[in-house]
Amino acid sequence: MHEGCPDLLAEYLGTPYTMERLSGVGGSGCHVARGPLGEAVLKCDLPPREEYFYREWAPLLRRKGLATPELLASGADPSWVLLERLPATLSSERWQGDSEVVAYLARWHQTSVELLNDANMGYVYAWDHSVLEELSGFIDAKTLEQIGSVIDRHRTEFQSLFEPLTWIHGDPNPTNWLVTASGDLALIDWSRYGRAHPAIDLAISLAGLPDWDVIRNLAQQYRVVNPDLVKHSHPLDQAIALGKLWTAIDFFVMGQRGALSADGNQGLEMLQMRLAPWLRSLFE
C-alpha cells in the first residue's frame, strides 16, 4: 500500500477497515476496502494516463451522461487512485451485445473527439507482425499459421483497426462494466484509452469468441446509433471479427510475457483451446 493510503482509507471509510483483492486478468489488480463509513476501490501501480483520466476527463464524461466511478483521491510515483465503489456488476445475460453497452460506447466515441481533443497521454495502438514470432512455441504452430493466414488475407482491413478514427476505451470487456445505484451503466479500467477504430471496443465488449450472428447484430446496433463514424470504413461486422482476433493475439502476448493474473491464465487456457475452431468458422 502506498504512503498516505492508510490515512486516506481511514478518513473515507473509518476504522477498522478491511482489504479484499478484486478479480482481474492483468496487473496488480484492485482492492475493495470496507469500513464502518462505506466502501472504496483502491487501484495501485496503474499507468499515469489512467490516474490523469480519472482526475481530468472522467468528470467531463459524467457531465455528458457517461457514468464512471468518482475519484476520491490519487497520487503518483507510482500512480494510484481511490475510487467510489459502485454497487453492481453487469449480469452475464448482457454480455453479448447489450443495447445499453452499445449506446454507451457509441456516445463515448462520438463525444471523446471533442472532450479529449488535446489529450496526449493515450495508449498507442499499432500492429507489429513480429509479435507472431514472439508467440512461436507459446501456442501451437498450426494455430499460429492460421492466425497469420487470416491476417494476410485481410491485411488492409486488419491494419484499419489501428487508424485513429476516434478515442476508444481499449478494454470494455463485460467485467469492466458496473451498474450505478440509479441503474446506469458505468465503465471502469481506463488504462488503455487511446485512438483507434471503434471496432476494437465493440469486439472486446462481446464475451468469449462470438459467432457471426452475434457480431452482425452488434454491428447493426452500432450503425444505427453512430452511423457517421463508420460509414466510410470497411464493413463493421468484419472489423469487429478482426478486432476480436487482434484482442486474442494481445491476450496471448500478455500471457507469454507473464503479465496475467491467475484469473487471466484460466481464460488463456480456454482461448488456446477454442481459437482455432473459431477462426475456421468465421474466416474459412
N, C-alpha and C positions, 0 to 999 in steps of 0.2 A: 504494500500500500504506500502511496506517495506521501511525502512530508506534508502535513497540514490536513490530510484527508480525515484522520480520526476526529479532529476538532470540528471539521465541517459536517461530518456524519452526525456527530453528537448534537450540533446546532440544528440540523434539519430534522433528525429522527428522534432525538432524545437518547437516553441511556437507560438500561443497556441495549445495544443493538446487535444483530446477528448478520453474518455474511453468507450468501449461498451462490455458488457459481451457476450461471445460466448456460444451457446447452448452446453449442455453436460449432461450425465446421472448421473455423480457422482462427489463427491468432491466439492471444492470451485469454480471450473471452471476456464476458461481462459478469458482474456480480450484482445480485439484488441485496440491498441492505434493508433490514427491517428493525424498527424501533417503536417505542410507545407513541410517537407522533406520526408514524406513517412509514412509507417505503420510498426508496430511490434506487436508481441503477447507476453503478459505478463502472465505467469503461476506461481501462488503462492502456498505456502503450499504443495509442492509436496514431495514425498519420496526422501531422499538424493540420492538413487540409480539412479533416473531419471536425476537429475542435473549432477551426475557423468557420466551418459551415454552420455548426450549431450556434455559434456566437453571432455571426453576421447575417447568414442567409435564411436560416430557419424561421426567424421572426417575420421575414418578408413573405415566406411561403404561407405561414399561418394567416397572414392578412389577406391572402388570395384564396383562403378556404382549404388549403392543403395542410392537414394536421401532421405535426411532428412532435416528438417529446420536447418539453420546455427544458432549457438549460438552467440548472440550479447553481452550478459552479464549474470552473475549469481551471486548468493550469498547464504549464509547458515544461519541457526538458526532463523527461519526455512528456508528451501531451496526454491529458486525461480529461474526462468530463463526468460530471454528476448530473443525471437526467431524472426528470419525473418518471415515475413508474406508472405505465398505462395498464388498465385493468384486464384486458382480454386479448387473446391471440386470434388469428384468422382460422376458422374451422376448416377442416380438411375437405368439406363439401364445396369449398370456394377456391380450390387450388387449381382449377382447370379453366381459366378464362372468365373469372367473375366480372360482371359488368361494372361494379364499383372500382375494382382494381384497374380495369381498362380506363375508366373515366379519370381516375386519379393520375395515372401515367400520362394520359393524353393532355390533361391540364398542366401537369408538370412540364412536359415537353413544349407546350405552347408558351407558357409564361417564363420559363427559365432563360430563354434567349434574351428577354428584356431584363429580368432580375439580375442575372449573373453576367451581364454583358462584359464587364471589366474584370471578371474573375481570372486569375492566372495560376491558381493552385490545383487545378483539376488533375485527375488521373489521366495519363496519356494512353489512349487506345491505339494499338498498332498490331500488325501481323508480321511475324518473323518466321519464315518457313523452317528455320533451323531448329525450332522447338520440337519438331517431329523427330529430329535426330536425337535430341536430348531424351526423348521418351523411348528410344530403342532399348529393349531389354526390360523396360518397366511395364509395357503392355505387349501382348503377343504380336509377332511380326505380321500376321495376316490381317489383324485389325488395323495395325498401323498403316499397312499398304492400302487398305480400304479407305481410311481417312484421307490419305494423300491423293487417292484417285478421285474421290468426291470433290476435294478442293481444286484439283487440276481441271476437272470438267466444268466447275462453276467458279472459275478463278475471278472473273470480273465481278460477279455478284458477291462473292466472298469478300473481296477487297473493299466493296462498297460499305461493308459493315463498319469500317473504320473511318469513313468520311465524317467530318464534324458537322453533321446536319443540325444537331441540337445538343443540349445538355442532357445526359442520361444519369440515372441513379447508379447503375452498374451492378447492383445485386438485389433487385426487388423479388427475391425468391419468397415462397409462401411463408417462411418462418420469419421474415423481416417485416411482416405486416401485423400491426396491432390494432385494437379497436378501443376508441375512447369511451368515456362514460356516457357520452351522448350518442354513441353508435357510429361515429365517423371512423373511416379508416385512417391510420397513421403509418407512415413509412419510417423505418429506423435504419441504422447502419449505413451512414453516408460516406464511408471511407473510399469509395471508388467513383464518386461523381466526376464526370468529365464529358468531353464532346465526342459523339459517335452517332451511329444510326439508331433510331428508336427501336429497331427490331431486336437489338441486344437486350434491352429492358423487357420487351414483350416475351422473348424466348425464355428469359430467366424467371419470369413471373409464373410460367407453367411448371407444375411439379413433374419430376421424372423426365421420361422421354416420350412426348406426346405423339399421337398418330396424326395423319393429315386432317382428319375431321376436326380435331381439337384445334390444330394450328389454323386451319381455314376459318373456323368460327371466330377465333381471336382476331385474325387479320380483318375480317369483315366488321367486327365491332369497332376496331380502332379506326378503320377508314371512315366509318360513319361519324365518329366524334372528332376526328382530327384529319380531314381529307387533304388539306393543303400541304402538310408536311411530307406526305409520302406519294403525292400524285405524280411526281416526275422521277421517282426512283424505280428500282426493279420491283417485280411483283412481291408484295409484302409477305405473302404466305411462304414463299421460297426464302426470303430474307430471314424470317423467323426460324425456319428449319435450319438454315446455315448458322444462324446465331446460336441455336441450341448446340450444334456441333462445336462451334468455337468455345462455348461455355464448357463442354465436356473436355476439350483439349486443355483449357485453362485449369480445370479441376485436376486433371491428370498431372499437369506441371506442378501444381501446389503439392500434390501427393508425393511426386518424385523428389521434390525439394524438402520434404519433411515439414511442410507448413500447415498441415491439417491436424485438427484435434482428434480425439478418439471417435467422436460423432462423425467427423468428416471421413475418417478412414473406413467406417462402416458403409457410408454412402459410396465411397470409392470402389469397394469390392462389388457392390451391386452394379455400378456403372460399367465396370470391366466385363461383367457377365452379359449385360444387356445391350451394349453399344453396337456390336456387330450386327445382330439381327435387326436392330432399329435402323441402321444405315441401309441395310438391304431393302427394308420395307418402304423407305422414303425415297431412295436415290437410285434404285435399280429396277 
